[in-house]
């Protein structure tokens, strides 16, 4: 029974919204079309920022700069206690969500989901953000160009999340 409710939750929400709109004498279809037009306009405004960010990430990865940066950082993360196996994930997550999912999948396939490295990677995936994507999309949408303080604070919080993820994974194992 619960399974049917889970599958029907979205249609139920849609029906409730439409019913509420009709009861309040709102032109539901016209409001939907107006919202879709606004959404399309937002998509067109943020597309150049999103495209530039995706191209930059792919160039960064394809050039080998990501591997070079990881090799430089690995000795430092060993001292802090972060497993070197999750360093590529830590580096990729702020840049690209889909790239991070690919790295995460490789980590889980290689080390297993129930290992220290697998649990650590899982917590990192759930507790960190795709910082550069978020900044590009949201700040680009409202035309904010000075992001330096936001970027540094976001990176600091991301590193704190990684350190906490490692300690939580140690506690769970």
C-alpha positions as CSV (number, residue, x, y, z in Angstrom):
1,X,0.0,0.0,0.0
2,X,2.8,2.4,1.0
3,X,4.5,1.7,-2.4
4,X,1.4,2.9,-4.3
5,X,1.3,6.1,-2.3
6,X,4.9,6.8,-3.0
7,X,4.4,6.3,-6.7
8,X,1.3,8.5,-6.7
9,X,2.7,11.4,-4.6
10,X,3.6,13.7,-7.6
11,X,0.2,13.3,-9.4
12,X,-1.5,13.9,-6.0
13,X,0.4,17.1,-5.4
14,X,-0.4,18.3,-9.0
15,X,-4.1,17.5,-8.5
16,X,-4.1,19.3,-5.1
17,X,-2.4,22.4,-6.6
18,X,-4.8,22.6,-9.5
19,X,-7.8,22.0,-7.2
20,X,-6.6,24.8,-4.8
21,X,-6.2,27.1,-7.8
22,X,-9.7,26.4,-9.1
23,X,-11.2,26.9,-5.7
24,X,-9.4,30.3,-5.3
25,X,-10.5,31.3,-8.9
26,X,-7.0,31.4,-10.3
27,X,-6.5,30.8,-14.0
28,X,-4.3,27.8,-13.4
29,X,-3.3,27.1,-17.0
30,X,-2.5,30.7,-17.8
31,X,-0.3,30.9,-14.6
32,X,1.5,27.7,-15.6
33,X,2.2,29.1,-19.1
34,X,3.5,32.4,-17.6
35,X,5.8,30.5,-15.2
36,X,7.1,28.4,-18.1
37,X,7.9,31.5,-20.1
38,X,9.8,33.0,-17.1
39,X,11.6,29.7,-16.6
40,X,12.7,29.7,-20.2
41,X,13.9,33.2,-19.9
42,X,16.0,32.3,-16.9
43,X,17.5,29.3,-18.8
44,X,18.5,31.6,-21.6
45,X,20.1,34.0,-19.2
46,X,22.2,31.4,-17.3
47,X,23.1,29.3,-20.4
48,X,26.3,31.2,-21.3
49,X,27.6,30.9,-17.7
50,X,26.8,27.2,-17.5
51,X,28.4,26.5,-20.9
52,X,31.6,28.4,-20.0
53,X,31.9,26.5,-16.7
54,X,31.3,23.1,-18.3
55,X,33.9,23.8,-21.0
56,X,36.4,25.0,-18.4
57,X,35.9,21.8,-16.3
58,X,36.4,19.5,-19.3
59,X,39.5,21.4,-20.4
60,X,40.9,21.2,-16.9
61,X,40.3,17.4,-16.7
62,X,41.5,16.7,-20.3
63,X,44.7,18.7,-20.0
64,X,45.9,16.5,-17.1
65,X,45.8,19.5,-14.7
66,X,43.4,17.7,-12.4
67,X,45.8,14.7,-12.0
68,X,48.7,17.0,-11.5
69,X,46.9,19.0,-8.8
70,X,45.9,15.8,-7.1
71,X,49.5,14.5,-7.0
72,X,50.6,17.8,-5.4
73,X,47.8,17.7,-2.7
74,X,48.1,14.0,-1.8
75,X,51.0,14.3,0.7
76,X,49.1,17.0,2.6
77,X,45.9,15.1,2.9
78,X,47.7,12.1,4.2
79,X,48.8,14.2,7.1
80,X,45.3,15.5,7.8
81,X,43.9,11.9,7.7
82,X,41.9,12.1,4.5
83,X,42.3,8.8,2.5
84,X,44.2,9.5,-0.7
85,X,41.6,7.4,-2.5
86,X,38.9,10.1,-2.1
87,X,41.2,13.0,-3.1
88,X,39.9,12.9,-6.8
89,X,36.3,13.0,-5.4
90,X,37.2,15.9,-3.1
91,X,38.7,17.8,-6.1
92,X,35.9,17.0,-8.5
93,X,32.8,17.6,-6.3
94,X,33.2,21.5,-6.2
95,X,33.6,21.5,-10.0
96,X,31.0,19.1,-11.4
97,X,28.2,17.0,-9.9
98,X,28.2,14.5,-12.8
99,X,32.0,14.3,-12.8
100,X,31.8,13.7,-9.0
101,X,29.2,10.9,-9.5
102,X,31.6,9.2,-12.0
103,X,34.5,9.4,-9.6
104,X,32.3,8.3,-6.7
105,X,31.2,5.3,-8.7
106,X,34.8,4.3,-9.5
107,X,35.7,4.6,-5.8
108,X,32.8,2.4,-4.7
109,X,33.4,-0.2,-7.4
110,X,37.1,-0.4,-6.5
111,X,36.9,-0.3,-2.6
112,X,33.3,-1.3,-1.9
113,X,30.5,0.6,-0.3
114,X,31.0,-0.8,3.2
115,X,34.7,0.0,3.5
116,X,36.2,3.1,5.2
117,X,36.9,4.7,1.8
118,X,33.4,3.9,0.5
119,X,31.7,5.3,3.5
120,X,33.9,8.3,3.5
121,X,33.2,8.9,-0.2
122,X,29.4,8.5,0.4
123,X,29.4,11.1,3.2
124,X,31.4,13.5,1.1
125,X,29.0,13.1,-1.8
126,X,26.1,14.0,0.5
127,X,27.7,16.8,2.5
128,X,29.6,18.9,-0.1
129,X,28.3,21.1,-2.9
130,X,29.2,21.7,-6.5
131,X,30.5,25.2,-5.7
132,X,31.5,26.5,-9.1
133,X,28.4,25.2,-10.7
134,X,26.2,26.9,-8.1
135,X,28.1,30.2,-8.4
136,X,28.0,30.1,-12.1
137,X,24.3,29.4,-12.3
138,X,22.9,31.4,-9.5
139,X,25.3,34.4,-9.5
140,X,25.2,34.4,-13.3
141,X,21.4,34.5,-13.3
142,X,21.3,37.7,-11.2
143,X,24.4,39.1,-12.8
144,X,26.6,39.2,-9.8
145,X,30.3,39.3,-10.9
146,X,32.2,39.8,-7.6
147,X,32.2,36.4,-6.0
148,X,35.5,36.2,-4.3
149,X,34.3,36.2,-0.6
150,X,31.6,33.7,-1.4
151,X,34.0,31.4,-3.2
152,X,36.5,31.4,-0.4
153,X,33.9,30.8,2.3
154,X,32.3,28.0,0.2
155,X,35.6,26.3,-0.3
156,X,36.4,26.6,3.4
157,X,33.1,25.1,4.3
158,X,33.6,22.3,1.7
159,X,36.9,21.4,3.3
160,X,35.3,21.4,6.8
161,X,32.6,19.0,5.4
162,X,35.4,16.7,4.0
163,X,37.2,16.6,7.4
164,X,33.9,16.0,9.2
165,X,33.0,13.2,6.7
166,X,36.3,11.5,7.4
167,X,35.8,11.6,11.1
168,X,32.2,10.4,10.9
169,X,33.3,7.5,8.6
170,X,35.9,6.6,11.2
171,X,33.2,6.6,13.9
172,X,31.0,4.4,11.8
173,X,33.6,1.8,11.0
